[in-house]
Amino acid sequence: MDNTSKIFVKLEDYEDIKEILSLMSDKVKEAREVLAKIYDIKSKEDTAVERWNSNLNKVEEKIDKINRALD
């Protein structure tokens, strides 16, 4: 269908369609907000996991150093 085609709908249907589209837009906006929160949480979790990994690497290095010193 091209942009110049005309569609005729009853006024009641038109108002319903506009209301439905408005509700859909609101739901999409809510979904975007939830997604942004999820990305924020994921970013914080990724940072925490990287910190834990770094700390474990340091502990592992210290254990290896102690083991080498004891050998």
N, C-alpha and C positions, 0 to 999 in steps of 0.2 A: 504494500500500500504506500503510495507516495504522500507527501505532505500537503498536497492540494486537494486530496479527497475529503469529502464531507461526510460526517456521521451524524445521524439524527437520533437523539435519545429523548425520552420523556424527561421533563424537568425534575420529577421525583428521582428518577434513576441518575440523573446528572448530579444531584445533590448527594445521593448515596455514594456515587463513584468518587466525588471529591472528598467525602468524609473517609471513605476507605483508603484513598491515597494518602490522606493526611495521617491516618492511623499507621499506615505502612511506613511512612517517612519517620514518624515518631519511634516506631519499633527499630528501624534501621539506625537511628540516632542512638537509641539505648544500647543496641548491639555494639555499635562503635565504641561507646563509653565502656562497656564491659570488656571489650577486646583490648582497649587501652590499659585498663586495670590489670588484665591478664599479662600483657606485655611487661608492665611495671613489676608485677610479682615475679615473673620469669627472670627478668633482669636482676632483681635482688637475689633470687635463688641462685642464679648463675654466678654472681659475685661471691656468695657464701660458699658455694661448691669449690670455686677456684681458690678461695682462702683456705678451706679445709685441705685441699690437695697440696697447696704450698706448705702448709704446716706439717702435713704427713711426710712430704719430701724432706723437710728439714729434720724431722725426727728420725727418719730413715737414714739420712746422711750421718747424723750423730751416732746412731747405733752402729752403722758400718765403721765409723771412725774408731769407736770404742772397741769393736771386734778386732779391727786391724792392730790396734795398740796392744791388745791382749794376746795376740798370736805371736 
